[in-house]
């Protein structure tokens, strides 16, 4: 009997020990699971950003791209990461978007970085360059030849993280009331112009002013300016330039590509979980491809219809283009001499363009074939 009691006591001890261990294990696992659940909830917490934009979202190819990008982010995140675009001037003036992002007044913005040229000279090189790379060349430089890293380095000092998020091809060279046949026709001209191209045409004698898109038509209509450049033919038509200026000139020498960026407050970017960083990057990369495709698809019919509106599409004289290119080279060299960041980015672009030329000139049919 004593032996049986001893065996039962031993068995009970084993069961108690096993049960205690099991409960401890379950408690530990429950704690780990709870911690993971809390962590997962923190990472997938619904986040809403205000995103002021520099271009009206009604403007085809130029302004509506941000709607595609934010829509893609909404769908991919099941609206747990929502970016709300605000029209130009609604919460931030179009030329002050980067400043608002830098100061944390908004989480992000969608803009053309050339508007920063006065404060950040090198910003012009990552937005549009006169006689520069064509759109797909720019993306090759940006994604695979160090462009992105140079832009991140440039804007890190301004508490901003830039994501290439939109891209269109050449703009028109401008809308003019009277024909442009020589350099003399440029001298004394009051014209709205942006970026490095503005510095170039100003040196040739034009009087240059900067206006946001929504103010150009009124200035043109009232005679405050004689001519203007802004964007693609379809965009300029939406803004009504063809109702006043009947000479639309090409090629877009001053902006052979036009890049748009989603700029994010740097602290906000650094605090994002990796999945949301990846979502922003992926949506913006898709935005670049879709934006360029849409921009290229829409222009032909607009130009084809010019005669019915009394508009003439003209090419700038070769002699004037050569002079514009000569002055462009002077301006780029002078800007590089004044600003190390400008010099660094310009050297990177020029090296890439030179190396890429070996491929481009052999692989593609000549334009005049």
ABEGO torsion letter per residue (X at the ends): XAAAAAAAAAAAAAAAAAAAAAAAAAAAAAAAAAAAAAAAAAAABBBBBBBBBABBAABBGAAAAAAAAAAAAAAAAGGABBBBBBBBGAABBAAAAAAAAAAGABABBBBBAAAAAAABAAAAAAABBBGBBBAAAAAAAAAAAGAAAAAAAAAAAAGBBBBBABBBBBBBAEBBABBBABAAAABGBBBBBBEAAAAAAAAAGBBBBBBBAAAAAAAAAAGABABBBABBAAAAAAAGAAAABABBBOBBAABABBBBBBBBBAAAAAABBAAAAAAAAAAAAAAAAAAAAAAAAAAAAAAAAAAAAGBBBBBBBAAAAAAAAAAAAAAAAAAAAABAAAAAAAAAAAAAAAAAAAAAAAABBBAAX
